[in-house]
């Protein structure tokens, strides 16, 4: 099966830049796609100093929903948004005061990748952080999803008036140009060895990221991870709304319940069922892509088990919210892949009912399964049910005391907005639109114009009703 490779290099234009990120692209581009991916053939997407977070999100989502292995190479700098204290990958127009709107939220990466099959995603990063972000990362490590491997290094800001070089990523590219692709972990160690040779201070200075398992690891000082080095071998109104903070519609809700210790990252436009939504995205935005079969999304750390209809499950264990959820997620994923949407929703409904009995209304476990069912409705093409469920999720989170700008609340409202935009029947669209408008007054989201967009479409729907 062909692989997919995403090459992303970004940093602010001007004096705000800490690293010459784009300089690594020519070196990576010189490596054959097959070697970059580790597959016989591969599709390569390159993003050099992108301007808009939405453009990056679109490419990332397309890559994340493609079948087959995915390898992502990210080079650039990290900055914190001053409101929520979340790390963002700085893009060309990013400044310290506009990070929240012009940077690419790192948690979007986690949201887009968290549903991919375990072991099918590898991410290499070479990042530089400003002083504030550097301190933040000491206690809040980066993560890229429960089933993805992460390798690379994060370096502190360089001296003033100095532009750092992406030495680690260039080392990775240089090793791959030999035509041989070592195993990711070995490639990582070989690159670290080269970095140590070119930048001796990196051994004491940098944070090394080495996540071989589904559970994110706290970055360790460079020295702690300098193991044995192996010899290198040779936006507009009528358009579907996709708020800035939406995650891919690939249901992040189906990720392992174990990964729900943190709220669903804000937003990355809800991925796409039939195709990815286009929110306030400009007319020249790239075409939406149709998510690949649920293959990539599904299960947590174990491969999805073949789906067996309920009628033939006499010996299957009765769902229990207190038990390990991996098998249930795998069965649901398999059912979606096979087009058995009713079976998938039935399984999720059983788990939701069990969570309700075990943990009570409004609990994280119940909300999780509500989100799963909202995503399953999306995959089944039932935008009305998906929108209605996402609205219920948002109400549940707000009712539990979460603030209107909490990531999970914003994500639920954004996804409800996106699904509402896909409703063709005027009746349900008017009904749910009124509920969405009311909710949007409380949860405006990360982009201006969301509430205005709802009012505009509602007016169009009402006008159509009067004409009819």
Buried (B, 14 or more C-beta within 10 A) or exposed (E): EBBBBBBBBBBBEEEBBBBBBBBBBEBBBEBEBBBBBBBEEBBBBBBBBBBBBBBBBBBBBBBBBBBBBBBBBBBBBBBBBEEBEBBBBBBBBBBBEBBBBBBBBBBBBBBBBBBBBBBBBBBBBBBBBBEBBBEBBEEBBBBBBBBBBBBBBBBBBEEEEEBBBBBBBBBBBBBBBEEEBBEBBBBBBBBBBBBBEEBEEBBEBBBBBBBBEBEBBEBBEBEEBBBEBBEBEEBEBEBBBBBBBBBBBBBBBBBBBBBBEEBBBBBBBBBBBBBBBBBBBEEEBBEBBEBBBBBBBBBBBBBBBEBEEEEEEEEEEEBBBEEBBBBBBBBBBBBBBBEBBEBBBBBBBBBBBBBBEEBEEBBBBBBBBBBBBBBBBBBBEBBBBBBBBBBBBBBBBBEBEBEBBBBBBBBBBBBBBBBBBBBEEBEBBBBBBEBBBEBBEEBBBBBEBBBEBBEEBBEBBEEEEEEE
